[in-house]
Amino acid sequence: MVPYGERKVKLNVDGVLLSGASVAPSSPLGELVEESLRLPVKSKRVEELDGGSAVILVDDYTRTTPVREILPVVLERLKVDGDVSVVVASGTHRKMSEEELKKKIGEVYWELPVFQHDPDERLVFLGETSRGTPVWINELAARADVLVSIGSVAPHNFYGWSGGAKIVLPGVAGRESISCNHKLAEHPDARLGNPESPARLDAEEAAKKLRTFFSINVVKNVRSEVVHVSSGDVVAAHRAAVEVAMRVIGVKAPWASDVTIVSSHPYDNDLWQAGKALFSAANITREGGTIILLSPMREGVCVHYPQFERLLSLPPEEISKEAASAPLEATVALQIKRMQERFNCIIISDGVTGEQAERMGFKWFSSPQEAIDQSLKRNGRVTVIPNQLIYPYR
């Protein structure tokens, strides 16, 4: 059984399931957070951070970080003289609805001012990184005396891992900053599982330009349960979390797979998010093999980047020509096109039609079993990756 949105689908296939280590939470989430705050990595404790105002950065609807449970624990310890507010670090994603905000933030939604980042408004310029990325940052975050971030560490196709400084760039950065940073996805070291990815190092430089910064990073097991929390310095705490994540969700594949079946769960919103699962599968699939992506893609191809679908219908050289006018969409579209050049890429989705999929260079089947049966006519060894929380490697 493999997750497909909120339900599971049965696959009749003889292969290897990469399930990750069987690690259960050692304590309730609140206790894990408390312990992490008591023993921060290369940082003062939260209650020792001095300042007049504080901003708490949280991730958005595209992530499953249990923000509503962590926020009260942080607020109980945070001792600043002035105002405290929450900023949703949505980068260039769509705004969250009020219901989504309430679900994400919990009781704190009614207790503190909550703002959603806008990549085009109320930005402060903080200089450039050594890689030439202009650092435009949300005014509330840039002016705050104390910044606290809450995020999750999971595999990412070109930042290496999510979490840490990624909540700043792209999270609360300007559109120009995000575009420049995302161009680093073209670097050969910008790959899944590499914590020293140029895109991440660039984001960490940007984060270091802010004032006091305390980063909280959760690590989940393959059942999406929090098993570890690492807090403190924005770089050191993140690396500590990555070390744990490698032990918990890192899985060595026994072979270069001929057919890899991958579920996008829990990042199922659209192709923009679900497509990242292709890179997990690519890590363990032989050149010329088949990748079958299972995802409901409830919001279709991409709500917040309307040009993305059109770009995916173009050949790579045409996409490159449009990079100046649509840099973010073009960067990701080119990455997917490279996947399609290396592998036979198939989509199983209710949110994308067969016509759309084929126009974008994918094959499409209405049934996962049909896709598997067709693929196995010319291929042999099968590997199943049940969700995007797993980091598969060879």
C-alpha positions as CSV (number, residue, x, y, z in Angstrom):
1,M,0.0,0.0,0.0
2,V,1.4,3.4,-1.0
3,P,0.0,6.8,0.0
4,Y,-2.0,8.7,-2.6
5,G,-3.2,11.9,-0.9
6,E,-5.3,11.0,2.1
7,R,-5.8,7.4,0.9
8,K,-3.6,4.5,0.0
9,V,-3.4,2.4,-3.2
10,K,-2.5,-1.2,-3.5
11,L,0.3,-2.1,-5.9
12,N,0.6,-5.7,-7.2
13,V,4.4,-5.7,-7.9
14,D,7.4,-7.8,-6.9
15,G,10.0,-5.3,-5.8
16,V,11.8,-3.6,-2.9
17,L,10.0,-1.1,-0.6
18,L,12.4,1.5,0.8
19,S,10.7,2.1,4.1
20,G,13.4,3.8,6.2
21,A,14.5,3.0,9.7
22,S,11.8,2.0,12.3
23,V,12.3,5.0,14.6
24,A,9.5,6.0,16.9
25,P,9.3,9.3,18.9
26,S,11.1,8.9,22.2
27,S,8.9,11.6,23.8
28,P,5.8,13.6,23.1
29,L,6.5,16.5,20.7
30,G,6.3,19.2,23.4
31,E,9.0,17.5,25.4
32,L,11.2,17.1,22.4
33,V,10.9,20.8,21.7
34,E,11.5,21.7,25.4
35,E,14.7,19.6,25.4
36,S,15.9,21.2,22.2
37,L,15.3,24.7,23.6
38,R,17.2,23.8,26.8
39,L,20.2,22.5,24.8
40,P,20.5,24.7,21.7
41,V,23.3,24.1,19.2
42,K,25.9,26.9,19.2
43,S,23.5,29.5,20.5
44,K,22.0,31.2,23.5
45,R,18.7,29.8,24.8
46,V,15.6,31.5,23.4
47,E,14.9,33.1,26.8
48,E,18.4,34.7,26.8
49,L,17.9,36.4,23.4
50,D,17.8,40.2,24.0
51,G,15.7,42.6,22.0
52,G,12.7,44.8,21.8
53,S,10.8,42.9,19.2
54,A,10.6,39.4,17.8
55,V,9.3,37.8,14.7
56,I,8.6,34.1,14.4
57,L,8.9,32.7,10.9
58,V,6.8,29.6,10.1
59,D,6.5,27.6,6.9
60,D,3.3,27.5,4.8
61,Y,0.7,25.1,3.5
62,T,3.3,23.2,1.4
63,R,4.9,21.8,4.5
64,T,3.6,19.6,7.3
65,T,5.6,21.1,10.2
66,P,3.4,20.9,13.4
67,V,3.7,24.7,13.9
68,R,0.5,24.9,16.0
69,E,2.0,22.6,18.7
70,I,5.5,24.2,18.7
71,L,4.5,27.8,18.8
72,P,3.1,27.8,22.4
73,V,6.2,26.2,23.7
74,V,8.4,28.8,22.1
75,L,6.3,31.7,23.2
76,E,6.4,30.5,26.8
77,R,10.2,30.9,26.8
78,L,10.6,34.0,24.6
79,K,11.3,37.0,26.7
80,V,11.5,40.2,24.6
81,D,10.5,43.7,25.7
82,G,8.3,44.6,22.7
83,D,5.9,43.1,20.2
84,V,5.9,39.6,18.9
85,S,4.4,38.7,15.6
86,V,4.2,35.7,13.2
87,V,5.2,35.8,9.6
88,V,4.3,33.0,7.2
89,A,7.4,32.4,5.0
90,S,5.6,31.6,1.8
91,G,8.2,32.7,-0.7
92,T,6.4,33.1,-4.0
93,H,3.7,30.6,-3.1
94,R,0.0,31.6,-3.1
95,K,-1.4,33.1,0.1
96,M,-3.0,30.8,2.6
97,S,-6.7,31.1,3.3
98,E,-7.9,32.0,6.8
99,E,-9.0,28.5,7.4
100,E,-5.5,27.2,6.4
101,L,-3.9,29.8,8.7
102,K,-6.0,28.8,11.7
103,K,-5.2,25.1,11.1
104,K,-1.5,25.8,10.7
105,I,-1.0,28.2,13.6
106,G,-3.7,27.1,16.0
107,E,-4.7,29.2,19.1
108,V,-1.8,31.6,18.5
109,Y,-3.7,32.9,15.4
110,W,-6.0,34.8,17.8
111,E,-3.3,35.9,20.2
112,L,-0.6,37.4,17.9
113,P,-0.5,39.4,14.7
114,V,-0.1,37.0,11.8
115,F,1.3,38.3,8.4
116,Q,1.8,36.5,5.1
117,H,5.0,37.3,3.2
118,D,4.7,39.2,-0.1
119,P,7.8,38.8,-2.3
120,D,7.0,42.1,-4.1
121,E,6.1,44.4,-1.2
122,R,7.6,45.8,2.0
123,L,11.2,44.6,1.5
124,V,14.5,45.8,2.9
125,F,17.8,45.5,1.0
126,L,20.6,44.0,3.1
127,G,23.4,43.8,0.4
128,E,24.5,40.9,-1.7
129,T,25.9,37.4,-1.0
130,S,29.3,36.4,-2.3
131,R,27.5,34.7,-5.2
132,G,25.9,37.9,-6.2
133,T,22.4,37.3,-4.9
134,P,20.7,40.6,-3.9
135,V,19.3,40.1,-0.4
136,W,15.8,41.7,-0.3
137,I,14.1,40.6,2.9
138,N,10.6,41.0,4.3
139,E,10.6,44.3,6.3
140,L,9.2,42.7,9.5
141,A,11.9,40.0,9.5
142,A,14.7,42.4,8.6
143,R,13.7,45.0,11.3
144,A,13.1,42.4,14.1
145,D,15.6,42.3,17.0
146,V,15.1,38.6,17.4
147,L,14.1,36.1,14.7
148,V,12.9,32.6,15.5
149,S,12.1,30.1,12.7
150,I,10.2,26.9,12.8
151,G,10.6,24.4,10.0
152,S,11.2,20.8,8.9
153,V,14.3,19.0,7.6
154,A,13.5,16.8,4.6
155,P,15.3,16.0,1.3
156,H,15.2,18.8,-1.3
157,N,16.2,18.5,-4.9
158,F,18.6,21.4,-5.1
159,Y,18.9,22.8,-1.6
160,G,20.0,19.3,-0.5
161,W,17.7,19.5,2.5
162,S,14.8,21.8,3.6
163,G,14.8,23.7,6.9
164,G,17.3,26.1,8.4
165,A,18.0,29.2,6.3
166,K,15.7,28.2,3.6
167,I,12.9,29.8,5.6
168,V,14.7,33.1,4.9
169,L,15.7,32.6,1.3
170,P,13.3,31.9,-0.4
171,G,10.8,32.0,2.5
172,V,10.8,35.7,3.3
173,A,12.9,37.0,0.4
174,G,12.1,39.3,-2.5
175,R,11.2,37.9,-5.9
176,E,14.6,39.0,-7.4
177,S,16.5,37.4,-4.6
178,I,14.6,34.1,-5.0
179,S,15.2,34.1,-8.8
180,C,18.9,34.6,-8.4
181,N,19.2,32.0,-5.7
182,H,17.2,29.5,-7.7
183,K,19.6,29.8,-10.6
184,L,22.1,28.0,-8.4
185,A,20.0,24.9,-9.0
186,E,22.0,24.5,-12.2
187,H,25.2,23.9,-10.3
188,P,26.4,20.2,-10.2
189,D,26.6,20.3,-6.4
190,A,23.0,21.5,-6.1
191,R,21.6,18.0,-5.6
192,L,19.3,16.0,-3.3
193,G,20.9,15.2,0.1
194,N,23.9,17.6,-0.1
195,P,23.7,20.0,2.8
196,E,26.5,22.1,1.3
197,S,24.5,22.8,-1.9
198,P,25.4,26.2,-3.4
199,A,21.8,27.3,-3.2
200,R,21.7,26.5,0.6
201,L,25.1,28.1,1.3
202,D,23.8,31.2,-0.5
203,A,20.6,31.2,1.6
204,E,22.7,30.8,4.8
205,E,24.8,33.9,3.8
206,A,21.6,35.8,3.4
207,A,20.3,34.6,6.8
208,K,23.5,35.7,8.5
209,K,22.8,39.3,7.4
210,L,19.8,39.4,9.8
211,R,20.0,40.1,13.5
212,T,19.7,37.5,16.2
213,F,18.5,34.3,14.6
214,F,17.3,31.2,16.4
215,S,16.4,28.3,14.2
216,I,14.1,25.3,15.2
217,N,14.2,22.3,12.9
218,V,12.1,19.2,13.3
219,V,13.0,15.8,11.8
220,K,10.2,13.3,11.0
221,N,10.2,9.6,10.4
222,V,8.5,8.0,7.4
223,R,5.2,8.0,9.2
224,S,5.4,11.8,9.5
225,E,6.0,11.7,13.3
226,V,8.5,14.1,14.8
227,V,11.3,12.1,16.2
228,H,13.9,14.8,16.8
229,V,14.1,18.6,17.2
230,S,17.4,20.6,16.7
231,S,17.5,24.2,17.7
232,G,20.0,27.1,17.8
233,D,22.4,28.6,15.3
234,V,20.8,28.7,11.8
235,V,23.6,26.7,10.2
236,A,24.9,24.5,13.1
237,A,21.4,23.4,14.2
238,H,20.4,22.6,10.7
239,R,23.5,20.4,10.1
240,A,22.8,18.6,13.4
241,A,19.2,17.9,12.2
242,V,20.5,16.6,8.8
243,E,22.8,14.1,10.6
244,V,19.8,12.7,12.5
245,A,17.6,12.7,9.4
246,M,20.2,10.7,7.5
247,R,19.9,8.0,10.1
248,V,16.1,8.1,10.3
249,I,15.0,8.5,6.7
250,G,18.2,7.7,4.7
251,V,17.8,4.4,2.9
252,K,20.4,2.7,0.7
253,A,18.9,1.0,-2.4
254,P,20.1,-2.5,-3.2
255,W,20.3,-1.8,-6.9
256,A,19.9,0.7,-9.7
257,S,16.2,0.3,-10.3
258,D,14.7,-0.3,-13.7
259,V,11.3,0.9,-12.5
260,T,10.9,3.2,-9.5
261,I,7.5,4.0,-8.2
262,V,7.4,7.1,-6.0
263,S,4.6,8.7,-4.0
264,S,4.7,12.5,-3.6
265,H,3.1,12.2,-0.1
266,P,2.9,14.5,1.9
267,Y,3.7,17.2,-0.7
268,D,0.7,16.6,-2.9
269,N,-0.7,20.1,-3.7
270,D,0.5,20.4,-7.3
271,L,3.1,19.3,-9.8
272,W,5.5,22.0,-8.6
273,Q,5.7,20.3,-5.2
274,A,5.0,16.7,-6.2
275,G,7.6,16.9,-9.0
276,K,10.3,17.0,-6.4
277,A,9.7,13.3,-5.9
278,L,11.2,12.7,-9.4
279,F,14.6,13.7,-8.0
280,S,14.3,11.2,-5.2
281,A,13.5,8.5,-7.7
282,A,16.3,9.6,-10.0
283,N,18.8,9.0,-7.2
284,I,18.3,5.3,-7.5
285,T,17.0,4.7,-11.0
286,R,19.3,3.5,-13.9
287,E,19.7,5.8,-16.9
288,G,16.9,5.1,-19.3
289,G,14.8,3.5,-16.6
290,T,11.2,4.4,-15.7
291,I,9.9,6.6,-12.9
292,I,6.2,6.4,-12.0
293,L,5.0,9.4,-9.9
294,L,1.8,8.9,-7.9
295,S,0.2,12.2,-6.7
296,P,-3.3,13.6,-6.5
297,M,-2.0,17.2,-7.3
298,R,-5.2,18.6,-5.9
299,E,-4.3,22.1,-7.3
300,G,-3.3,20.9,-10.7
301,V,0.1,21.9,-12.3
302,C,0.9,25.1,-10.3
303,V,-1.4,27.8,-9.0
304,H,1.3,30.3,-8.0
305,Y,3.3,30.0,-11.3
306,P,0.8,30.1,-14.1
307,Q,3.5,30.0,-16.8
308,F,4.9,26.7,-15.5
309,E,2.6,24.4,-17.4
310,R,3.3,26.3,-20.7
311,L,7.1,26.2,-20.2
312,L,7.0,22.5,-19.6
313,S,5.4,22.1,-23.0
314,L,8.4,23.6,-24.6
315,P,11.8,22.1,-25.6
316,P,14.7,22.9,-23.2
317,E,16.3,25.5,-25.6
318,E,13.0,27.4,-25.8
319,I,12.6,27.3,-22.0
320,S,16.1,28.8,-21.6
321,K,15.1,31.7,-23.9
322,E,12.3,32.6,-21.5
323,A,14.5,32.5,-18.3
324,A,14.8,36.3,-18.1
325,S,11.0,36.8,-18.0
326,A,10.1,33.8,-15.8
327,P,13.4,32.7,-14.0
328,L,11.8,30.6,-11.3
329,E,9.5,28.7,-13.5
330,A,12.2,28.2,-16.2
331,T,14.7,26.9,-13.7
332,V,12.3,24.2,-12.3
333,A,11.0,23.4,-15.8
334,L,14.5,22.8,-17.1
335,Q,15.2,20.5,-14.2
336,I,12.2,18.4,-15.0
337,K,13.0,18.4,-18.7
338,R,16.4,16.9,-17.8
339,M,14.7,14.2,-15.8
340,Q,12.6,13.4,-18.9
341,E,15.7,13.2,-21.0
342,R,17.2,10.6,-18.7
343,F,14.2,8.6,-17.7
344,N,10.8,7.5,-18.9
345,C,8.6,9.6,-16.7
346,I,5.0,8.6,-16.0
347,I,2.3,10.5,-14.0
348,I,-0.6,8.9,-12.1
349,S,-2.8,11.8,-11.0
350,D,-6.4,12.9,-10.7
351,G,-5.3,16.6,-10.8
352,V,-3.6,16.5,-14.2
353,T,-5.3,15.2,-17.3
354,G,-3.7,12.8,-19.8
355,E,-3.6,15.6,-22.4
356,Q,-1.9,18.0,-20.0
357,A,0.7,15.4,-18.9
358,E,1.6,14.4,-22.5
359,R,1.9,18.1,-23.5
360,M,4.4,18.5,-20.6
361,G,6.4,15.5,-21.7
362,F,5.0,12.9,-19.3
363,K,3.2,9.7,-20.0
364,W,-0.1,9.4,-18.2
365,F,-2.1,6.4,-16.9
366,S,-5.3,6.5,-15.0
367,S,-4.3,3.4,-13.0
368,P,-1.0,2.8,-11.2
369,Q,-1.2,-0.9,-11.9
370,E,-1.6,-0.3,-15.6
371,A,1.5,1.9,-15.6
372,I,3.5,-0.8,-13.7
373,D,2.4,-3.6,-16.0
374,Q,3.3,-1.6,-19.1
375,S,6.7,-0.6,-17.7
376,L,7.5,-4.2,-16.6
377,K,7.1,-5.4,-20.2
378,R,10.5,-4.0,-20.9
379,N,12.1,-3.6,-17.5
380,G,12.9,-5.8,-14.5
381,R,14.0,-4.6,-11.0
382,V,11.4,-2.5,-9.2
383,T,11.8,-0.2,-6.2
384,V,9.0,1.6,-4.4
385,I,9.5,4.9,-2.5
386,P,6.4,5.4,-0.4
387,N,6.7,9.1,0.3
388,Q,8.9,12.2,-0.1
389,L,10.1,12.1,3.5
390,I,12.5,9.3,2.5
391,Y,16.1,10.0,1.3
392,P,17.0,7.2,-1.1
393,Y,20.6,6.8,-2.2
394,R,23.0,4.2,-3.7
